[in-house]
Amino acid sequence: MGITINGSSAAGTIDLGTNGTITDLAVGGLPDGTVDGDSLASTIPASKLTGALPAISGASLTGISSPLSFRNLVINGGMNVAQRGTSQSAEASSYICDRFNVKYGGVNDDPTNSQHALTSSDTGPWEKGFRNSLHVQNGNQTSNDGSDQLFIKYKVEAQDIANSGWDYGSASSKITLSFWLQTSVNQTFYGYVYLPDGGNSAHRLYSFSFTASGNNAWTKITKTIPGGGTSNVINNDNGVGLEILLCPGTGGNVTASGSTLDAWKVLDDTSWFPDMATTWWDTDDATFEITGVQLEVGDTATEFEHRSYGDELDRCHRYYQLWASGDNETIGPGAMYDDDTVMFFIHLTKEMRATPSCVQTSGTDYYHIQAGVGDHAGQTDGPFILTISNPRSIRMYNDNASNLSSVTGRACTVRTDNAASSIAFDAEI
């Protein structure tokens, strides 16, 4: 007999027997045949699946080589954190965007590196949510010598690589490096991944080439790197486990015509890459700009793992903490050891990678000391000297305080007193 269900004609019989099976039934455009839990799931056309779907557990998903979060081993790959300032020139080794070290040497005119604000005209990264880049601008070089060089380096802490899930000794286990690149002058550029652990004979290098479209157009670069056998060594500690280097330009001291690409080799400081064109280096004010740097386990470059600014800043604080900068910022509480010596204490924002060094500015009356109440106030130029420190806390002193008398033993506070004052703690690898 014919059966109509919600306006759809269905021919066949309905047997609600022991199996609860409906046989030979066509309902709403579904194919004829037995309809039960398994067969229905496998025969519903995709065009019939509309509306909200129920939540699906990811416990049984397969074919995904990277976790959905915490997969990017690079900190600040979106170049959003710049604790040291937004521009730097005339310094041969500097960090502008946190964790990314721009190094150069042999120059006739200093390059400039800066945190660059992207706009909607930066087609590619902009649509993917990037709002900052690391921007390197060449100086005006008059020669190209063997020692000339400009590199961007990023160092991954060894224990982060050792515990990442990458089997660095197996050729079937891979990591993938990806980043966005824009250059004003294009050529073949080179980079490497370097493993410094294991002694000199085990210092291993994997070099690769890459190109962009030039003319200030953004290009997505992806490099998949296999493990390299038992000679690859990565310690489970807080040292450098893996170094990423990108090279806009270099002279011949570290290049050789027969240098191997896309394979692991023992580090040879005269043969990082093949001989490199000087097009970029010889072009006045040439630019090299990157953002969206991601290193992840697996053979596929997934979409960049965007993290909040607060999350990235917190991760950066393991390596660098800007403690006070500018005028009238509190540095810490302390006590007067005697009339001209102040001793004070700092409990760091978070535990740092290692015992940090202090990076500070000094100048006439850069810092203010308030001892007790009333007019017991003094000044000091700095610098402050670390006496006891560890990755969690610092004790510092200065014995050049002035305008203080009869204040030995008094509690005090120390603050900045000049727009150029700054104190930071550095535990970069």
PLY file of the C-alpha trace (Angstrom):
ply
format ascii 1.0
element vertex 429
property float x
property float y
property float z
element edge 428
property int vertex1
property int vertex2
end_header
0.00 0.00 0.00
1.10 3.61 -0.50
2.16 5.55 2.54
2.48 9.29 2.85
4.89 10.73 5.44
5.05 14.56 5.77
3.85 14.93 2.19
6.26 12.37 0.72
4.88 9.27 -0.97
6.46 6.06 0.25
5.88 2.66 -1.29
6.54 -0.51 0.64
5.86 -1.96 4.01
6.70 -0.91 7.51
7.87 -3.84 9.60
8.46 -2.98 13.22
9.68 -6.41 14.11
12.35 -7.44 16.50
14.91 -5.35 14.63
12.67 -2.32 14.25
13.45 -2.28 10.49
11.65 -0.24 7.87
12.07 -1.99 4.50
11.82 -0.79 0.87
10.83 2.71 1.86
11.41 5.99 -0.01
11.05 9.02 2.23
11.64 12.63 1.24
13.97 11.77 -1.64
16.01 9.20 0.29
17.00 6.07 -1.66
14.82 2.98 -1.47
15.94 0.23 0.83
16.30 -0.73 4.43
16.54 2.26 6.75
18.28 1.64 10.02
20.92 3.50 12.02
23.91 2.30 9.96
22.46 2.30 6.46
20.77 5.66 6.92
24.04 7.31 7.94
25.76 5.98 4.82
23.07 6.78 2.28
21.81 10.29 3.07
22.89 12.60 0.21
24.96 15.59 1.28
22.33 17.90 -0.23
19.83 16.66 2.37
22.02 17.60 5.33
20.90 21.07 6.42
20.54 22.91 9.66
22.57 22.62 12.84
24.60 19.45 13.31
25.15 17.85 16.70
28.47 18.18 18.48
31.07 15.68 17.30
33.80 14.36 19.58
37.35 14.68 18.25
38.49 11.57 20.11
38.27 9.36 17.02
39.55 11.83 14.41
42.49 10.54 12.37
44.88 11.99 9.83
45.73 15.07 11.89
49.47 15.26 12.66
49.45 18.46 14.76
47.33 19.39 17.78
44.65 21.99 17.18
46.33 24.35 19.65
49.82 24.73 21.13
51.22 23.51 17.82
53.36 26.55 16.97
56.81 26.16 18.53
57.65 29.77 17.66
56.81 32.52 20.16
55.67 35.90 18.78
55.59 34.67 15.18
53.00 37.35 14.41
55.50 40.05 15.53
53.01 41.67 17.93
55.29 41.98 20.99
58.14 44.52 20.88
59.24 45.21 24.47
62.53 46.86 23.47
60.97 49.47 21.17
59.73 49.58 17.61
62.87 50.53 15.68
66.63 50.01 15.93
69.66 50.88 13.81
73.40 51.05 14.44
73.37 47.96 16.65
74.90 44.80 15.20
72.70 42.44 17.23
69.28 43.49 18.39
65.78 42.30 19.14
62.94 44.57 18.09
60.16 42.04 17.73
60.67 39.80 20.78
62.56 36.52 20.27
63.71 37.47 16.74
67.36 38.53 16.63
68.57 40.64 13.69
72.36 40.35 13.33
74.64 42.03 10.83
78.30 42.74 10.18
80.71 44.13 7.60
78.33 46.91 6.60
79.18 50.32 5.18
75.84 51.75 6.29
73.78 50.34 9.16
70.54 48.54 8.32
67.39 49.37 10.28
65.00 46.81 11.71
61.57 47.73 12.98
58.18 46.45 14.00
56.07 47.46 11.01
52.30 48.00 11.15
50.52 46.23 8.32
47.51 47.69 6.50
44.77 46.35 4.27
47.11 46.88 1.32
49.27 44.02 2.63
47.32 41.47 0.66
47.80 37.96 2.01
48.80 38.41 5.65
46.15 41.05 6.34
43.26 38.77 5.44
44.77 36.09 7.68
44.70 38.36 10.72
48.27 39.68 10.79
48.75 43.28 11.87
52.53 43.49 12.38
55.73 42.35 10.72
59.48 42.38 11.31
60.78 44.82 8.71
64.49 44.98 7.80
65.76 47.79 5.60
69.25 47.61 4.18
71.62 50.55 4.37
73.54 51.88 1.39
76.37 49.37 1.00
79.34 50.29 -1.18
80.95 46.86 -1.32
80.24 43.17 -0.89
83.00 41.46 1.06
83.27 37.96 2.46
82.42 39.08 5.98
79.31 41.04 4.97
76.18 39.49 6.42
72.66 40.09 7.61
70.63 37.35 9.30
67.36 36.97 11.16
67.65 34.29 13.85
65.11 32.56 16.05
66.18 30.05 18.71
63.86 27.37 20.08
64.51 26.14 23.59
65.82 22.55 23.53
63.25 21.06 25.88
60.43 22.50 23.76
61.75 20.65 20.69
62.64 17.48 22.61
59.06 17.26 23.95
57.28 18.40 20.79
56.61 14.95 19.34
59.04 15.37 16.45
61.20 12.27 16.06
64.24 14.20 14.83
66.16 10.96 14.25
63.63 9.53 11.78
63.35 10.60 8.15
59.65 9.72 8.23
58.98 12.24 11.01
58.81 15.84 9.82
58.53 19.42 11.00
57.20 22.23 8.84
58.38 25.83 8.83
56.14 28.45 7.28
56.16 32.25 7.11
55.00 35.18 5.04
57.72 37.06 3.14
57.81 40.37 1.30
60.89 41.82 -0.40
61.47 44.90 -2.50
64.15 43.12 -4.51
63.84 39.43 -5.25
66.50 36.80 -5.70
67.13 33.32 -4.37
67.45 33.61 -0.60
68.68 30.95 1.80
67.90 29.78 5.28
68.66 26.90 7.58
67.53 24.88 10.56
70.44 24.14 12.88
70.82 21.71 15.80
73.70 22.82 18.08
73.61 19.99 20.65
75.72 16.83 20.66
79.29 18.10 20.26
81.05 19.51 17.21
80.65 16.38 15.06
76.92 16.37 15.74
76.22 20.04 14.99
73.79 19.46 12.18
72.48 21.85 9.55
69.59 21.63 7.07
69.81 24.41 4.47
67.10 25.43 2.02
66.36 28.10 -0.57
63.29 30.29 -1.00
62.11 33.10 -3.25
59.34 35.68 -3.14
57.55 37.43 -5.96
59.45 40.67 -5.28
58.07 44.15 -5.89
56.70 44.25 -2.34
54.14 41.48 -2.86
53.63 38.97 -0.05
54.44 35.29 -0.59
53.74 32.35 1.73
56.90 30.24 2.15
56.66 26.63 3.37
59.51 24.21 4.06
59.01 20.65 5.34
62.06 19.14 7.03
62.50 15.44 7.87
64.38 14.01 10.80
68.01 13.31 10.09
69.02 10.00 11.64
70.77 9.18 14.88
73.36 11.93 14.33
70.70 14.52 15.12
70.85 15.36 18.83
68.56 17.58 20.91
69.04 17.81 24.67
66.15 18.08 27.11
67.31 21.33 28.74
66.94 25.10 28.59
69.65 25.70 26.00
69.29 26.11 22.26
67.70 23.04 20.73
67.00 24.36 17.25
67.93 27.59 15.48
66.08 29.01 12.48
68.04 31.44 10.28
66.78 33.47 7.31
69.37 35.32 5.26
68.63 38.40 3.12
72.30 38.80 2.21
75.77 37.48 2.97
79.28 37.50 1.59
81.31 34.45 0.61
82.79 33.51 4.00
79.86 31.19 4.81
78.96 30.05 1.28
80.39 27.50 -1.16
79.41 26.62 -4.72
78.82 22.97 -3.93
76.99 23.42 -0.64
74.18 20.89 -0.18
70.55 21.95 0.11
67.53 20.06 1.47
69.57 17.46 3.34
71.13 17.20 6.78
74.88 17.78 6.97
77.54 18.44 9.59
77.93 22.17 10.21
80.71 23.73 8.15
81.06 27.47 8.79
82.42 27.95 5.27
79.51 26.18 3.57
76.14 27.09 5.02
74.60 27.76 1.61
75.56 27.84 -2.06
77.11 31.06 -3.29
74.51 33.79 -2.94
73.54 36.55 -5.37
74.27 40.07 -4.11
71.22 41.69 -5.67
69.50 42.47 -2.39
72.70 43.48 -0.59
73.81 45.85 -3.36
70.44 47.61 -3.58
70.25 50.73 -1.42
67.45 50.58 1.16
66.24 47.14 -0.01
63.64 45.65 2.35
63.04 42.15 3.70
59.90 41.66 5.77
58.43 38.61 7.53
55.43 37.70 9.65
53.41 34.61 10.53
56.43 32.47 11.40
55.29 29.01 12.46
57.19 25.79 13.21
55.05 22.72 13.81
55.31 18.95 13.92
54.02 17.27 10.76
54.40 17.50 7.01
51.71 20.15 6.46
51.68 23.89 7.11
48.43 24.48 8.94
46.85 27.89 9.38
48.85 30.13 11.70
48.06 29.69 15.38
47.02 33.18 16.45
47.35 33.74 20.19
46.23 36.72 22.23
48.67 39.56 22.83
48.63 38.76 26.56
49.49 35.11 25.90
52.39 36.00 23.58
53.71 38.63 26.01
53.61 36.12 28.86
55.63 33.64 26.78
58.13 36.36 25.86
58.62 37.19 29.55
60.44 33.89 29.98
63.26 35.45 27.92
62.97 39.21 28.47
61.12 41.40 30.96
60.94 45.15 30.61
60.60 46.15 34.25
60.44 49.94 34.16
60.67 52.44 31.33
60.16 56.19 31.22
59.52 58.63 34.02
57.99 57.84 37.42
57.70 54.05 37.19
58.18 52.02 40.35
61.16 49.65 40.31
60.90 48.06 43.72
60.86 48.34 47.52
64.06 48.19 49.50
66.06 49.65 52.34
68.94 52.07 52.88
72.09 50.13 53.72
73.76 53.40 54.64
73.41 57.07 53.70
74.40 56.56 50.06
73.64 52.89 49.39
70.19 51.63 48.49
69.36 47.95 48.29
66.08 46.73 46.81
64.29 43.61 45.71
62.36 42.50 42.62
60.16 39.46 42.28
60.00 38.78 38.54
56.74 38.61 36.62
57.36 34.93 35.87
60.23 32.50 36.12
62.74 33.21 33.38
64.63 30.69 31.27
67.82 31.25 33.30
69.31 33.76 35.72
68.96 37.03 33.81
71.32 39.90 33.23
70.20 43.46 33.89
69.88 45.84 30.94
69.61 49.44 32.13
70.20 53.04 31.20
72.08 55.47 33.41
72.47 59.22 33.53
72.31 62.19 35.88
69.49 61.75 38.38
67.85 58.98 36.36
66.43 57.30 39.48
64.67 58.58 42.59
64.85 57.13 46.11
62.22 57.83 48.75
63.36 56.73 52.22
60.68 56.75 54.88
58.47 59.82 55.09
59.04 63.54 54.95
61.94 65.00 53.01
64.12 61.89 53.01
64.42 61.72 49.23
67.48 61.29 47.08
68.66 60.69 43.55
71.07 58.33 41.86
72.42 58.04 38.35
72.62 54.27 38.30
73.73 51.76 37.31
72.30 49.20 39.70
74.38 46.13 40.50
72.95 42.62 40.87
74.13 40.93 44.07
71.89 37.89 44.33
69.66 36.74 41.49
67.96 33.65 40.14
65.31 33.07 37.48
62.55 34.17 39.91
63.88 37.12 41.91
66.57 39.80 41.98
68.43 41.74 44.68
70.18 44.89 43.49
72.02 47.85 45.01
73.44 51.23 44.13
75.99 53.11 46.23
75.82 56.49 44.52
72.74 57.89 46.23
72.86 61.59 47.05
70.83 64.05 49.15
70.25 61.46 51.84
71.60 61.49 55.38
70.81 59.67 58.63
68.57 57.21 56.83
70.46 53.94 57.43
67.99 51.11 57.94
65.00 53.02 56.62
62.62 51.34 54.22
62.57 52.96 50.79
61.16 52.74 47.30
63.06 53.22 44.05
61.52 54.60 40.88
62.57 56.05 37.54
62.98 59.83 37.34
63.75 60.48 33.69
61.98 59.75 30.40
65.11 57.87 29.25
65.29 55.64 32.35
64.77 51.93 31.85
65.52 48.63 33.56
64.98 45.22 31.97
66.04 41.63 32.59
67.39 39.48 29.79
67.56 35.67 29.68
67.56 35.20 25.89
69.23 32.06 24.62
0 1
1 2
2 3
3 4
4 5
5 6
6 7
7 8
8 9
9 10
10 11
11 12
12 13
13 14
14 15
15 16
16 17
17 18
18 19
19 20
20 21
21 22
22 23
23 24
24 25
25 26
26 27
27 28
28 29
29 30
30 31
31 32
32 33
33 34
34 35
35 36
36 37
37 38
38 39
39 40
40 41
41 42
42 43
43 44
44 45
45 46
46 47
47 48
48 49
49 50
50 51
51 52
52 53
53 54
54 55
55 56
56 57
57 58
58 59
59 60
60 61
61 62
62 63
63 64
64 65
65 66
66 67
67 68
68 69
69 70
70 71
71 72
72 73
73 74
74 75
75 76
76 77
77 78
78 79
79 80
80 81
81 82
82 83
83 84
84 85
85 86
86 87
87 88
88 89
89 90
90 91
91 92
92 93
93 94
94 95
95 96
96 97
97 98
98 99
99 100
100 101
101 102
102 103
103 104
104 105
105 106
106 107
107 108
108 109
109 110
110 111
111 112
112 113
113 114
114 115
115 116
116 117
117 118
118 119
119 120
120 121
121 122
122 123
123 124
124 125
125 126
126 127
127 128
128 129
129 130
130 131
131 132
132 133
133 134
134 135
135 136
136 137
137 138
138 139
139 140
140 141
141 142
142 143
143 144
144 145
145 146
146 147
147 148
148 149
149 150
150 151
151 152
152 153
153 154
154 155
155 156
156 157
157 158
158 159
159 160
160 161
161 162
162 163
163 164
164 165
165 166
166 167
167 168
168 169
169 170
170 171
171 172
172 173
173 174
174 175
175 176
176 177
177 178
178 179
179 180
180 181
181 182
182 183
183 184
184 185
185 186
186 187
187 188
188 189
189 190
190 191
191 192
192 193
193 194
194 195
195 196
196 197
197 198
198 199
199 200
200 201
201 202
202 203
203 204
204 205
205 206
206 207
207 208
208 209
209 210
210 211
211 212
212 213
213 214
214 215
215 216
216 217
217 218
218 219
219 220
220 221
221 222
222 223
223 224
224 225
225 226
226 227
227 228
228 229
229 230
230 231
231 232
232 233
233 234
234 235
235 236
236 237
237 238
238 239
239 240
240 241
241 242
242 243
243 244
244 245
245 246
246 247
247 248
248 249
249 250
250 251
251 252
252 253
253 254
254 255
255 256
256 257
257 258
258 259
259 260
260 261
261 262
262 263
263 264
264 265
265 266
266 267
267 268
268 269
269 270
270 271
271 272
272 273
273 274
274 275
275 276
276 277
277 278
278 279
279 280
280 281
281 282
282 283
283 284
284 285
285 286
286 287
287 288
288 289
289 290
290 291
291 292
292 293
293 294
294 295
295 296
296 297
297 298
298 299
299 300
300 301
301 302
302 303
303 304
304 305
305 306
306 307
307 308
308 309
309 310
310 311
311 312
312 313
313 314
314 315
315 316
316 317
317 318
318 319
319 320
320 321
321 322
322 323
323 324
324 325
325 326
326 327
327 328
328 329
329 330
330 331
331 332
332 333
333 334
334 335
335 336
336 337
337 338
338 339
339 340
340 341
341 342
342 343
343 344
344 345
345 346
346 347
347 348
348 349
349 350
350 351
351 352
352 353
353 354
354 355
355 356
356 357
357 358
358 359
359 360
360 361
361 362
362 363
363 364
364 365
365 366
366 367
367 368
368 369
369 370
370 371
371 372
372 373
373 374
374 375
375 376
376 377
377 378
378 379
379 380
380 381
381 382
382 383
383 384
384 385
385 386
386 387
387 388
388 389
389 390
390 391
391 392
392 393
393 394
394 395
395 396
396 397
397 398
398 399
399 400
400 401
401 402
402 403
403 404
404 405
405 406
406 407
407 408
408 409
409 410
410 411
411 412
412 413
413 414
414 415
415 416
416 417
417 418
418 419
419 420
420 421
421 422
422 423
423 424
424 425
425 426
426 427
427 428
